[in-house]
Amino acid sequence: MNGYSQYKEKSIYSMSGPELLLLLFDEAIRRLTRAEMSLKEKNYKDFEDCIRRTTRIVRYLTDILNMDYPISRDLRRIYMYLVYDLGRVSAGRERQMEEIGRIRHILSELREGFEGASRKVNDMHIVTQREVRG
């Protein structure tokens, strides 16, 4: 393993849960963008690889849901729809090209929501010292 790979691996291991979640969304979005470009260039092998990797990420997001929370059921439905839609995109290629943008938009919206929630939770844990004067 070269130095860059070791650095990358260590930085991933040192990330918090929310940071890792955002990284997964970023990678899925990046892969969808690449899939769209590959499809335009008729590079079907790369297109299939990007769709397959995005599907694996979305399935992983489904697997790590904590079903003790009511919102998890809604997220699970969204993720399952995305997996279904990614399958349609893979099978339909050019006929389903516009779906790539829609899937990317959904993932981007979910990412923004998780990022906002993470910021809000982190803000709630900040304790500021206050002085009582008088």
C-alpha positions as CSV (number, residue, x, y, z in Angstrom):
1,M,0.0,0.0,0.0
2,N,1.5,3.3,-1.0
3,G,1.7,6.4,1.2
4,Y,-1.4,8.1,-0.3
5,S,-3.5,5.0,0.2
6,Q,-2.4,4.8,3.8
7,Y,-3.1,8.5,4.4
8,K,-6.6,8.1,2.9
9,E,-7.4,5.0,4.9
10,K,-6.3,6.7,8.2
11,S,-8.3,9.8,7.4
12,I,-11.4,7.7,6.8
13,Y,-10.9,5.8,10.1
14,S,-10.6,9.1,12.0
15,M,-13.9,10.5,10.6
16,S,-17.1,10.7,12.7
17,G,-20.3,8.9,11.8
18,P,-21.9,11.9,10.2
19,E,-18.7,12.7,8.2
20,L,-18.7,9.1,6.9
21,L,-22.4,9.3,5.9
22,L,-21.7,12.5,4.0
23,L,-18.8,10.9,2.3
24,L,-21.0,8.1,1.1
25,F,-23.5,10.5,-0.3
26,D,-20.7,12.5,-2.0
27,E,-19.3,9.3,-3.6
28,A,-22.8,8.2,-4.8
29,I,-23.4,11.7,-6.4
30,R,-19.9,11.7,-7.9
31,R,-20.5,8.2,-9.4
32,L,-23.9,9.3,-10.9
33,T,-22.2,12.3,-12.5
34,R,-19.6,10.0,-14.0
35,A,-22.2,7.5,-15.1
36,E,-24.0,10.3,-17.0
37,M,-20.8,11.4,-18.7
38,S,-19.9,7.8,-19.6
39,L,-23.3,7.2,-21.1
40,K,-23.0,10.3,-23.3
41,E,-19.6,9.0,-24.4
42,K,-21.1,5.6,-25.0
43,N,-18.6,4.1,-22.5
44,Y,-21.0,1.4,-21.3
45,K,-18.6,-0.5,-19.2
46,D,-17.8,2.5,-17.1
47,F,-21.5,3.5,-17.0
48,E,-22.4,0.1,-15.6
49,D,-19.6,0.2,-13.1
50,C,-20.7,3.6,-11.8
51,I,-24.4,2.5,-11.6
52,R,-23.4,-0.7,-9.8
53,R,-21.3,1.2,-7.3
54,T,-24.0,3.7,-6.6
55,T,-26.5,0.9,-6.1
56,R,-24.1,-0.7,-3.6
57,I,-23.8,2.6,-1.7
58,V,-27.6,3.1,-1.5
59,R,-28.0,-0.5,-0.4
60,Y,-25.4,0.0,2.3
61,L,-27.3,3.2,3.4
62,T,-30.4,1.0,3.7
63,D,-28.5,-1.6,5.7
64,I,-27.2,0.8,8.3
65,L,-30.6,2.4,9.1
66,N,-31.6,2.2,12.7
67,M,-35.2,1.1,12.4
68,D,-35.9,2.2,16.0
69,Y,-36.6,5.7,14.7
70,P,-39.8,6.4,12.7
71,I,-38.0,8.4,10.0
72,S,-35.9,5.3,9.2
73,R,-39.0,3.6,7.6
74,D,-39.4,6.6,5.3
75,L,-35.7,6.7,4.4
76,R,-35.8,3.0,3.7
77,R,-38.7,3.5,1.2
78,I,-36.7,6.3,-0.5
79,Y,-33.5,4.1,-0.7
80,M,-35.5,1.1,-2.0
81,Y,-37.0,3.4,-4.7
82,L,-33.5,4.6,-5.6
83,V,-32.3,1.1,-6.0
84,Y,-35.3,0.2,-8.2
85,D,-34.7,3.4,-10.3
86,L,-31.0,2.7,-10.6
87,G,-31.9,-0.8,-12.0
88,R,-34.2,0.8,-14.5
89,V,-31.4,3.2,-15.5
90,S,-29.0,0.4,-15.9
91,A,-31.4,-1.6,-18.1
92,G,-32.7,1.3,-20.1
93,R,-29.4,3.3,-20.6
94,E,-30.2,6.1,-23.0
95,R,-33.9,5.8,-22.6
96,Q,-33.6,6.4,-18.9
97,M,-30.8,9.0,-19.0
98,E,-33.0,11.8,-17.5
99,E,-33.5,9.6,-14.4
100,I,-29.8,9.9,-13.5
101,G,-30.3,13.6,-12.8
102,R,-33.4,12.9,-10.7
103,I,-31.7,10.3,-8.6
104,R,-28.7,12.6,-8.1
105,H,-31.1,15.4,-7.0
106,I,-32.7,13.1,-4.4
107,L,-29.3,12.0,-3.1
108,S,-28.2,15.7,-2.9
109,E,-31.3,16.7,-1.0
110,L,-30.8,13.8,1.4
111,R,-27.2,14.8,1.8
112,E,-28.1,18.4,2.6
113,G,-30.6,17.2,5.2
114,F,-28.1,15.0,6.9
115,E,-25.5,17.7,6.9
116,G,-28.0,20.2,8.4
117,A,-29.0,17.7,11.0
118,S,-25.4,17.0,11.9
119,R,-24.6,20.7,12.2
120,K,-27.7,21.2,14.4
121,V,-26.7,18.3,16.7
122,N,-23.1,19.5,16.9
123,D,-24.4,23.0,17.8
124,M,-26.5,21.6,20.6
125,H,-23.5,20.0,22.2
126,I,-21.4,23.1,22.3
127,V,-21.4,24.4,25.9
128,T,-20.4,28.0,26.3
129,Q,-19.3,29.3,29.7
130,R,-21.4,32.2,30.9
131,E,-20.5,34.5,33.7
132,V,-22.9,35.9,36.2
133,R,-22.1,39.5,37.0
134,G,-23.8,41.8,39.3
